[in-house]
Amino acid sequence: MNLAGVYRKYGTKILIIPIITFVVFAYLALIHPGISYGIDFRGGVMVSFSSSQPIPADRIAERIRTELGVSDVSVTPTEIPGTGKYGGFVEVVYPEGISADKNAQDSTEKFKEQIVQIIKQEVPDASDMVIRDVAPTLGATFWALAMNMLLWAVVLLKMVVLFAFRRKLPLAKVFGIVFLDLLIAAVVGLAMRQPAVALALILADTLLLMWVSADATPTVIMLGSAVFDALGMLALMALFRVPLTLQTMTILLMMVGYSIDTDIVLSTHLLKRGKEEGDEYERAGRAADTGLHMSGTTLVSMLFILGVGYLTRNPDVIRVGAVMIFGVLSDMIITWLFNAPVMIAWVRKHASST
């Protein structure tokens, strides 16, 4: 499907779709139902066991929710090939009261005992039981690690995009911006342990960059799309109750990189010179053809991974497949319904300098 005709006919009117989508994503991720933080960040209990009978996963999960007053419960039944035995994996995130209390050793031990008791009541012959505890303090450490990982990913991403699409920006300014970002990341993100503040400052100086030099617009648009893509993934994760863990955070960052790839495809086509390339609308249409084919093949692969996860009842594989699908869908919206119309308008306005 060539979108050149759509871009030519509707122009920046298309922006209403991604703007509405952005508001919806923000509501889903930040207000309701909100991001669900997994066991890595909040702490919790993981129990694995085996049995000679099928595992009543729904019953175990419901009892843990109602009797212990927790909402984040995952019970995954499995079948051990060639043994005639069944297995179960229970993952329970600590409720807020426990995760907020640094001196909650007695509470956590009682919490674990209650989970084990429910499992034994529902599966009387449960054996080979292994209990793993992720302490609330360890969850806080993991969260700090994840935030710093996100901070440095944004810094490095900005460096790569800035150097590749700096256009008429003098190298001295580019190095100055890079040095400023590294300084912010090092001082605020590490010394003061406030990576969220560092991220906000780096995004703010990115917007100032566009104000200082209009030629930096392609770079700013690419970095803005990464923020939208991350928000879209978080919103869909919140909607489908996929928790944010170290694993899903890693996949989220990988898909943000994928989003930048499609933006590079768009920018490379639009910033080409020569009449043989056609006008801005035709170049954007060809970029959309390439990008949507990339997204389509990626979606098929991710759907296959998701299917394997459901067939094997592996929650980790399911989460990986789901987050990747969310990333592709979010990227399709921001790249081809927001970035493309904005970049077309920018190129037309600066036609004499392109």
KEBA-538598 format. One record per residue (C-alpha): x, y, z; residue in three letters. Coordinates in Angstrom, 3 decimals. Layout:
<r east="X" north="Y" up="Z" type="ALA"/>
...
# end
This chain:
<r east="0.000" north="0.000" up="0.000" type="MET"/>
<r east="1.532" north="3.310" up="-1.115" type="ASN"/>
<r east="0.734" north="6.153" up="1.265" type="LEU"/>
<r east="1.966" north="8.901" up="-1.066" type="ALA"/>
<r east="-1.601" north="9.727" up="-2.137" type="GLY"/>
<r east="-2.778" north="9.869" up="1.479" type="VAL"/>
<r east="0.065" north="12.216" up="2.457" type="TYR"/>
<r east="-0.587" north="14.418" up="-0.567" type="ARG"/>
<r east="-4.350" north="14.631" up="0.040" type="LYS"/>
<r east="-4.485" north="15.071" up="3.811" type="TYR"/>
<r east="-1.072" north="16.514" up="4.730" type="GLY"/>
<r east="-0.726" north="17.417" up="8.400" type="THR"/>
<r east="-4.423" north="16.665" up="9.038" type="LYS"/>
<r east="-3.268" north="13.080" up="9.562" type="ILE"/>
<r east="-1.626" north="14.209" up="12.809" type="LEU"/>
<r east="-4.972" north="14.112" up="14.614" type="ILE"/>
<r east="-4.754" north="10.284" up="14.687" type="ILE"/>
<r east="-1.376" north="9.970" up="16.489" type="PRO"/>
<r east="-2.203" north="12.903" up="18.790" type="ILE"/>
<r east="-5.397" north="11.193" up="19.986" type="ILE"/>
<r east="-3.483" north="7.913" up="20.251" type="THR"/>
<r east="-0.801" north="9.623" up="22.363" type="PHE"/>
<r east="-3.434" north="10.878" up="24.824" type="VAL"/>
<r east="-4.985" north="7.400" up="25.051" type="VAL"/>
<r east="-1.570" north="5.794" up="25.560" type="PHE"/>
<r east="-0.690" north="8.285" up="28.300" type="ALA"/>
<r east="-3.977" north="7.569" up="30.078" type="TYR"/>
<r east="-3.505" north="3.791" up="29.899" type="LEU"/>
<r east="0.129" north="3.846" up="31.026" type="ALA"/>
<r east="-0.030" north="6.522" up="33.725" type="LEU"/>
<r east="-3.611" north="6.583" up="35.038" type="ILE"/>
<r east="-5.748" north="3.502" up="34.361" type="HIS"/>
<r east="-4.999" north="0.637" up="34.460" type="PRO"/>
<r east="-1.428" north="1.912" up="34.889" type="GLY"/>
<r east="1.904" north="0.168" up="34.479" type="ILE"/>
<r east="2.180" north="-3.155" up="36.294" type="SER"/>
<r east="5.603" north="-3.615" up="37.887" type="TYR"/>
<r east="6.817" north="-7.190" up="38.003" type="GLY"/>
<r east="8.583" north="-9.203" up="40.624" type="ILE"/>
<r east="12.002" north="-7.875" up="39.587" type="ASP"/>
<r east="11.114" north="-4.346" up="40.699" type="PHE"/>
<r east="8.717" north="-4.909" up="43.606" type="ARG"/>
<r east="9.978" north="-8.155" up="45.047" type="GLY"/>
<r east="7.972" north="-11.326" up="45.466" type="GLY"/>
<r east="7.920" north="-15.096" up="45.658" type="VAL"/>
<r east="8.438" north="-17.699" up="42.933" type="MET"/>
<r east="7.541" north="-21.323" up="43.597" type="VAL"/>
<r east="8.040" north="-24.270" up="41.242" type="SER"/>
<r east="6.797" north="-27.812" up="41.917" type="PHE"/>
<r east="5.768" north="-31.066" up="40.240" type="SER"/>
<r east="2.759" north="-33.356" up="40.590" type="SER"/>
<r east="1.271" north="-36.541" up="39.151" type="SER"/>
<r east="-1.973" north="-34.694" up="38.379" type="GLN"/>
<r east="-2.764" north="-31.652" up="36.156" type="PRO"/>
<r east="-2.249" north="-28.369" up="38.006" type="ILE"/>
<r east="-5.430" north="-26.366" up="38.820" type="PRO"/>
<r east="-3.792" north="-23.082" up="37.886" type="ALA"/>
<r east="-6.919" north="-20.918" up="37.930" type="ASP"/>
<r east="-7.970" north="-22.172" up="41.353" type="ARG"/>
<r east="-4.543" north="-21.579" up="42.894" type="ILE"/>
<r east="-4.323" north="-18.076" up="41.421" type="ALA"/>
<r east="-7.822" north="-17.139" up="42.605" type="GLU"/>
<r east="-7.175" north="-18.331" up="46.155" type="ARG"/>
<r east="-3.901" north="-16.406" up="46.375" type="ILE"/>
<r east="-5.636" north="-13.261" up="45.130" type="ARG"/>
<r east="-8.592" north="-13.470" up="47.513" type="THR"/>
<r east="-6.931" north="-14.894" up="50.625" type="GLU"/>
<r east="-3.689" north="-12.902" up="50.489" type="LEU"/>
<r east="-5.106" north="-9.745" up="48.935" type="GLY"/>
<r east="-2.696" north="-9.521" up="46.008" type="VAL"/>
<r east="-3.495" north="-8.749" up="42.378" type="SER"/>
<r east="-0.249" north="-9.637" up="40.586" type="ASP"/>
<r east="-0.343" north="-13.437" up="40.519" type="VAL"/>
<r east="0.771" north="-15.742" up="37.732" type="SER"/>
<r east="0.317" north="-19.520" up="37.835" type="VAL"/>
<r east="1.692" north="-21.424" up="34.844" type="THR"/>
<r east="0.921" north="-25.160" up="34.495" type="PRO"/>
<r east="3.331" north="-27.321" up="32.496" type="THR"/>
<r east="3.661" north="-30.928" up="31.446" type="GLU"/>
<r east="7.036" north="-32.629" up="31.878" type="ILE"/>
<r east="7.679" north="-34.535" up="28.604" type="PRO"/>
<r east="8.208" north="-38.297" up="28.836" type="GLY"/>
<r east="7.594" north="-38.543" up="32.584" type="THR"/>
<r east="3.821" north="-38.450" up="32.904" type="GLY"/>
<r east="4.289" north="-35.707" up="35.483" type="LYS"/>
<r east="2.953" north="-32.192" up="35.560" type="TYR"/>
<r east="4.595" north="-29.053" up="36.813" type="GLY"/>
<r east="3.561" north="-25.665" up="38.069" type="GLY"/>
<r east="5.236" north="-22.285" up="38.373" type="PHE"/>
<r east="3.727" north="-19.679" up="40.701" type="VAL"/>
<r east="4.875" north="-16.053" up="40.684" type="GLU"/>
<r east="3.429" north="-13.655" up="43.267" type="VAL"/>
<r east="4.453" north="-10.003" up="43.573" type="VAL"/>
<r east="4.594" north="-8.679" up="47.128" type="TYR"/>
<r east="1.683" north="-6.378" up="48.018" type="PRO"/>
<r east="2.511" north="-2.717" up="48.638" type="GLU"/>
<r east="2.630" north="-3.079" up="52.426" type="GLY"/>
<r east="5.467" north="-5.584" up="52.315" type="ILE"/>
<r east="7.467" north="-4.045" up="49.475" type="SER"/>
<r east="7.507" north="-0.658" up="51.223" type="ALA"/>
<r east="8.735" north="-2.087" up="54.538" type="ASP"/>
<r east="12.491" north="-2.599" up="54.685" type="LYS"/>
<r east="12.205" north="-4.513" up="57.975" type="ASN"/>
<r east="9.561" north="-6.929" up="56.779" type="ALA"/>
<r east="11.436" north="-10.224" up="57.280" type="GLN"/>
<r east="8.669" north="-11.723" up="59.420" type="ASP"/>
<r east="5.973" north="-10.544" up="57.019" type="SER"/>
<r east="7.729" north="-11.979" up="53.980" type="THR"/>
<r east="8.282" north="-15.349" up="55.656" type="GLU"/>
<r east="4.621" north="-15.544" up="56.637" type="LYS"/>
<r east="3.615" north="-14.514" up="53.115" type="PHE"/>
<r east="5.716" north="-17.318" up="51.592" type="LYS"/>
<r east="4.306" north="-19.873" up="54.032" type="GLU"/>
<r east="0.751" north="-18.917" up="53.088" type="GLN"/>
<r east="1.492" north="-19.344" up="49.374" type="ILE"/>
<r east="3.076" north="-22.770" up="49.947" type="VAL"/>
<r east="0.113" north="-23.808" up="52.093" type="GLN"/>
<r east="-2.393" north="-22.884" up="49.379" type="ILE"/>
<r east="-0.382" north="-24.827" up="46.779" type="ILE"/>
<r east="-0.220" north="-27.931" up="49.001" type="LYS"/>
<r east="-3.958" north="-27.744" up="49.689" type="GLN"/>
<r east="-4.790" north="-27.588" up="45.985" type="GLU"/>
<r east="-2.056" north="-30.053" up="44.942" type="VAL"/>
<r east="-1.706" north="-32.570" up="47.803" type="PRO"/>
<r east="1.092" north="-34.552" up="46.105" type="ASP"/>
<r east="3.171" north="-31.497" up="45.209" type="ALA"/>
<r east="6.849" north="-32.428" up="45.264" type="SER"/>
<r east="10.259" north="-31.076" up="44.189" type="ASP"/>
<r east="9.147" north="-27.708" up="45.517" type="MET"/>
<r east="11.633" north="-24.884" up="45.029" type="VAL"/>
<r east="10.977" north="-21.482" up="46.589" type="ILE"/>
<r east="12.822" north="-18.409" up="45.379" type="ARG"/>
<r east="12.485" north="-15.080" up="47.109" type="ASP"/>
<r east="13.151" north="-11.688" up="45.508" type="VAL"/>
<r east="13.459" north="-9.338" up="48.468" type="ALA"/>
<r east="11.815" north="-5.891" up="48.259" type="PRO"/>
<r east="15.233" north="-4.251" up="48.761" type="THR"/>
<r east="16.626" north="-6.261" up="45.837" type="LEU"/>
<r east="13.646" north="-5.121" up="43.762" type="GLY"/>
<r east="14.577" north="-1.499" up="44.511" type="ALA"/>
<r east="18.150" north="-2.225" up="43.391" type="THR"/>
<r east="16.882" north="-3.761" up="40.155" type="PHE"/>
<r east="14.720" north="-0.684" up="39.531" type="TRP"/>
<r east="17.713" north="1.646" up="39.968" type="ALA"/>
<r east="19.677" north="-0.558" up="37.563" type="LEU"/>
<r east="16.870" north="-0.457" up="34.988" type="ALA"/>
<r east="16.547" north="3.330" up="35.206" type="MET"/>
<r east="20.283" north="3.803" up="34.683" type="ASN"/>
<r east="20.145" north="1.365" up="31.776" type="MET"/>
<r east="17.355" north="3.463" up="30.237" type="LEU"/>
<r east="19.286" north="6.695" up="30.848" type="LEU"/>
<r east="22.447" north="5.533" up="29.082" type="TRP"/>
<r east="20.446" north="3.977" up="26.258" type="ALA"/>
<r east="18.830" north="7.379" up="25.569" type="VAL"/>
<r east="22.212" north="9.158" up="25.724" type="VAL"/>
<r east="23.855" north="6.745" up="23.287" type="LEU"/>
<r east="20.805" north="6.771" up="21.010" type="LEU"/>
<r east="20.877" north="10.554" up="20.848" type="LYS"/>
<r east="24.611" north="10.547" up="20.087" type="MET"/>
<r east="24.211" north="8.140" up="17.160" type="VAL"/>
<r east="21.222" north="9.967" up="15.646" type="VAL"/>
<r east="22.789" north="13.397" up="16.176" type="LEU"/>
<r east="25.993" north="12.447" up="14.373" type="PHE"/>
<r east="24.195" north="10.654" up="11.531" type="ALA"/>
<r east="21.583" north="13.391" up="10.836" type="PHE"/>
<r east="23.302" north="16.562" up="12.033" type="ARG"/>
<r east="22.921" north="18.142" up="8.528" type="ARG"/>
<r east="24.277" north="21.726" up="8.773" type="LYS"/>
<r east="25.024" north="21.670" up="12.488" type="LEU"/>
<r east="28.729" north="22.470" up="13.036" type="PRO"/>
<r east="30.655" north="19.597" up="14.591" type="LEU"/>
<r east="31.609" north="21.867" up="17.487" type="ALA"/>
<r east="27.924" north="22.230" up="18.422" type="LYS"/>
<r east="27.370" north="18.489" up="18.049" type="VAL"/>
<r east="30.275" north="17.706" up="20.371" type="PHE"/>
<r east="29.046" north="20.370" up="22.785" type="GLY"/>
<r east="25.583" north="18.807" up="22.962" type="ILE"/>
<r east="27.059" north="15.320" up="23.383" type="VAL"/>
<r east="29.353" north="16.524" up="26.167" type="PHE"/>
<r east="26.425" north="18.237" up="27.932" type="LEU"/>
<r east="24.330" north="15.050" up="27.782" type="ASP"/>
<r east="27.182" north="12.909" up="29.090" type="LEU"/>
<r east="27.723" north="15.391" up="31.921" type="LEU"/>
<r east="24.016" north="15.368" up="32.832" type="ILE"/>
<r east="23.935" north="11.571" up="32.750" type="ALA"/>
<r east="27.071" north="11.230" up="34.871" type="ALA"/>
<r east="26.287" north="13.897" up="37.492" type="VAL"/>
<r east="22.517" north="13.614" up="37.873" type="VAL"/>
<r east="22.009" north="9.980" up="36.866" type="GLY"/>
<r east="24.852" north="8.448" up="38.838" type="LEU"/>
<r east="26.227" north="10.803" up="41.452" type="ALA"/>
<r east="22.786" north="11.947" up="42.647" type="MET"/>
<r east="21.001" north="8.697" up="41.745" type="ARG"/>
<r east="18.243" north="10.540" up="39.914" type="GLN"/>
<r east="18.206" north="9.035" up="36.382" type="PRO"/>
<r east="14.593" north="10.176" up="35.813" type="ALA"/>
<r east="15.682" north="13.808" up="36.337" type="VAL"/>
<r east="18.619" north="13.273" up="33.982" type="ALA"/>
<r east="16.290" north="11.861" up="31.323" type="LEU"/>
<r east="13.995" north="14.880" up="31.640" type="ALA"/>
<r east="16.944" north="17.285" up="31.270" type="LEU"/>
<r east="18.270" north="15.454" up="28.211" type="ILE"/>
<r east="14.836" north="15.529" up="26.544" type="LEU"/>
<r east="14.574" north="19.249" up="27.379" type="ALA"/>
<r east="17.928" north="20.078" up="25.784" type="ASP"/>
<r east="16.837" north="18.045" up="22.759" type="THR"/>
<r east="13.862" north="20.381" up="22.285" type="LEU"/>
<r east="16.145" north="23.399" up="22.770" type="LEU"/>
<r east="18.342" north="21.985" up="20.041" type="LEU"/>
<r east="15.489" north="22.279" up="17.522" type="MET"/>
<r east="14.839" north="25.867" up="18.676" type="TRP"/>
<r east="18.517" north="26.803" up="18.224" type="VAL"/>
<r east="18.810" north="25.186" up="14.783" type="SER"/>
<r east="15.968" north="24.211" up="12.446" type="ALA"/>
<r east="18.366" north="21.785" up="10.743" type="ASP"/>
<r east="18.243" north="19.617" up="13.871" type="ALA"/>
<r east="14.524" north="18.926" up="13.335" type="THR"/>
<r east="15.004" north="15.406" up="11.837" type="PRO"/>
<r east="17.086" north="14.404" up="14.851" type="THR"/>
<r east="14.542" north="15.762" up="17.322" type="VAL"/>
<r east="11.669" north="14.035" up="15.512" type="ILE"/>
<r east="13.493" north="10.695" up="15.667" type="MET"/>
<r east="14.176" north="11.018" up="19.386" type="LEU"/>
<r east="10.591" north="12.132" up="20.009" type="GLY"/>
<r east="9.330" north="9.067" up="18.191" type="SER"/>
<r east="11.391" north="6.884" up="20.536" type="ALA"/>
<r east="9.572" north="8.435" up="23.506" type="VAL"/>
<r east="6.176" north="7.851" up="21.842" type="PHE"/>
<r east="7.113" north="4.271" up="21.000" type="ASP"/>
<r east="8.141" north="3.537" up="24.588" type="ALA"/>
<r east="4.914" north="5.107" up="25.875" type="LEU"/>
<r east="2.868" north="3.030" up="23.423" type="GLY"/>
<r east="4.518" north="-0.185" up="24.560" type="MET"/>
<r east="3.990" north="0.681" up="28.232" type="LEU"/>
<r east="0.335" north="1.528" up="27.552" type="ALA"/>
<r east="-0.356" north="-1.762" up="25.777" type="LEU"/>
<r east="1.557" north="-3.652" up="28.486" type="MET"/>
<r east="-0.679" north="-1.973" up="31.076" type="ALA"/>
<r east="-3.818" north="-2.795" up="29.078" type="LEU"/>
<r east="-2.932" north="-6.479" up="28.684" type="PHE"/>
<r east="-1.367" north="-6.740" up="32.162" type="ARG"/>
<r east="2.136" north="-7.565" up="30.961" type="VAL"/>
<r east="4.382" north="-6.561" up="33.881" type="PRO"/>
<r east="7.430" north="-4.364" up="33.540" type="LEU"/>
<r east="10.451" north="-6.453" up="34.529" type="THR"/>
<r east="14.167" north="-6.401" up="33.748" type="LEU"/>
<r east="13.411" north="-8.759" up="30.871" type="GLN"/>
<r east="10.591" north="-6.710" up="29.363" type="THR"/>
<r east="12.582" north="-3.490" up="29.953" type="MET"/>
<r east="15.372" north="-4.951" up="27.806" type="THR"/>
<r east="12.910" north="-5.847" up="25.040" type="ILE"/>
<r east="11.371" north="-2.363" up="25.311" type="LEU"/>
<r east="14.768" north="-0.738" up="24.724" type="LEU"/>
<r east="15.434" north="-3.060" up="21.796" type="MET"/>
<r east="12.128" north="-2.089" up="20.178" type="MET"/>
<r east="12.921" north="1.607" up="20.686" type="VAL"/>
<r east="16.028" north="0.930" up="18.590" type="GLY"/>
<r east="13.800" north="-0.714" up="15.985" type="TYR"/>
<r east="11.667" north="2.443" up="15.960" type="SER"/>
<r east="14.746" north="4.553" up="15.223" type="ILE"/>
<r east="15.560" north="2.211" up="12.310" type="ASP"/>
<r east="12.235" north="2.917" up="10.600" type="THR"/>
<r east="12.697" north="6.653" up="11.231" type="ASP"/>
<r east="16.090" north="6.444" up="9.531" type="ILE"/>
<r east="14.442" north="4.755" up="6.526" type="VAL"/>
<r east="11.946" north="7.643" up="6.339" type="LEU"/>
<r east="14.517" north="10.418" up="6.812" type="SER"/>
<r east="16.966" north="8.901" up="4.334" type="THR"/>
<r east="14.298" north="8.827" up="1.612" type="HIS"/>
<r east="12.979" north="12.318" up="2.336" type="LEU"/>
<r east="16.357" north="14.034" up="2.529" type="LEU"/>
<r east="17.515" north="12.704" up="-0.861" type="LYS"/>
<r east="18.115" north="15.212" up="-3.623" type="ARG"/>
<r east="17.372" north="15.043" up="-7.328" type="GLY"/>
<r east="14.247" north="15.176" up="-9.432" type="LYS"/>
<r east="14.581" north="11.518" up="-10.309" type="GLU"/>
<r east="13.610" north="10.692" up="-6.736" type="GLU"/>
<r east="10.175" north="12.314" up="-7.137" type="GLY"/>
<r east="8.647" north="14.874" up="-4.778" type="ASP"/>
<r east="8.412" north="14.624" up="-1.003" type="GLU"/>
<r east="5.118" north="12.737" up="-1.060" type="TYR"/>
<r east="6.420" north="10.066" up="-3.428" type="GLU"/>
<r east="9.643" north="9.616" up="-1.468" type="ARG"/>
<r east="7.686" north="9.291" up="1.781" type="ALA"/>
<r east="5.364" north="6.789" up="0.086" type="GLY"/>
<r east="8.310" north="4.634" up="-0.992" type="ARG"/>
<r east="9.768" north="4.820" up="2.517" type="ALA"/>
<r east="6.384" north="3.744" up="3.934" type="ALA"/>
<r east="6.310" north="0.761" up="1.555" type="ASP"/>
<r east="9.723" north="-0.362" up="2.778" type="THR"/>
<r east="8.965" north="0.319" up="6.439" type="GLY"/>
<r east="5.573" north="-1.380" up="6.449" type="LEU"/>
<r east="7.045" north="-4.462" up="4.771" type="HIS"/>
<r east="9.681" north="-4.543" up="7.530" type="MET"/>
<r east="6.976" north="-4.203" up="10.181" type="SER"/>
<r east="4.820" north="-6.873" up="8.549" type="GLY"/>
<r east="7.569" north="-9.482" up="8.490" type="THR"/>
<r east="8.534" north="-8.597" up="12.061" type="THR"/>
<r east="4.911" north="-8.977" up="13.218" type="LEU"/>
<r east="4.671" north="-12.420" up="11.644" type="VAL"/>
<r east="7.844" north="-13.511" up="13.439" type="SER"/>
<r east="6.628" north="-12.093" up="16.749" type="MET"/>
<r east="3.229" north="-13.774" up="16.384" type="LEU"/>
<r east="5.078" north="-17.060" up="15.893" type="PHE"/>
<r east="7.075" north="-16.456" up="19.095" type="ILE"/>
<r east="3.850" north="-15.589" up="20.941" type="LEU"/>
<r east="2.231" north="-18.787" up="19.653" type="GLY"/>
<r east="5.188" north="-20.875" up="20.821" type="VAL"/>
<r east="4.904" north="-19.244" up="24.243" type="GLY"/>
<r east="1.218" north="-20.131" up="24.561" type="TYR"/>
<r east="1.749" north="-23.695" up="23.320" type="LEU"/>
<r east="4.600" north="-24.308" up="25.761" type="THR"/>
<r east="2.888" north="-22.249" up="28.489" type="ARG"/>
<r east="6.088" north="-20.291" up="29.005" type="ASN"/>
<r east="5.275" north="-16.865" up="30.498" type="PRO"/>
<r east="8.689" north="-15.413" up="29.658" type="ASP"/>
<r east="8.333" north="-16.234" up="25.949" type="VAL"/>
<r east="4.773" north="-14.870" up="25.957" type="ILE"/>
<r east="5.943" north="-11.587" up="27.473" type="ARG"/>
<r east="8.798" north="-11.219" up="24.990" type="VAL"/>
<r east="6.505" north="-11.843" up="22.019" type="GLY"/>
<r east="3.809" north="-9.525" up="23.357" type="ALA"/>
<r east="6.146" north="-6.579" up="24.055" type="VAL"/>
<r east="7.721" north="-6.914" up="20.611" type="MET"/>
<r east="4.296" north="-6.860" up="18.954" type="ILE"/>
<r east="3.333" north="-3.804" up="21.004" type="PHE"/>
<r east="6.546" north="-2.103" up="19.887" type="GLY"/>
<r east="5.911" north="-2.744" up="16.192" type="VAL"/>
<r east="2.305" north="-1.520" up="16.390" type="LEU"/>
<r east="3.316" north="1.626" up="18.269" type="SER"/>
<r east="6.117" north="2.300" up="15.792" type="ASP"/>
<r east="3.777" north="2.014" up="12.797" type="MET"/>
<r east="1.556" north="4.725" up="14.272" type="ILE"/>
<r east="4.294" north="7.196" up="15.198" type="ILE"/>
<r east="6.487" north="6.746" up="12.109" type="THR"/>
<r east="3.934" north="6.701" up="9.296" type="TRP"/>
<r east="1.132" north="8.819" up="10.783" type="LEU"/>
<r east="3.173" north="11.396" up="12.697" type="PHE"/>
<r east="6.817" north="11.532" up="11.620" type="ASN"/>
<r east="6.068" north="11.249" up="7.897" type="ALA"/>
<r east="3.588" north="14.194" up="7.672" type="PRO"/>
<r east="5.794" north="16.367" up="9.912" type="VAL"/>
<r east="8.941" north="15.561" up="7.931" type="MET"/>
<r east="7.167" north="16.181" up="4.614" type="ILE"/>
<r east="6.027" north="19.609" up="5.840" type="ALA"/>
<r east="9.543" north="20.393" up="7.111" type="TRP"/>
<r east="11.228" north="19.342" up="3.854" type="VAL"/>
<r east="8.764" north="21.409" up="1.795" type="ARG"/>
<r east="9.374" north="24.444" up="3.984" type="LYS"/>
<r east="13.138" north="24.067" up="3.680" type="HIS"/>
<r east="13.114" north="22.892" up="0.044" type="ALA"/>
<r east="15.735" north="25.397" up="-0.961" type="SER"/>
<r east="18.216" north="23.983" up="1.564" type="SER"/>
<r east="17.534" north="20.304" up="1.020" type="THR"/>
# end
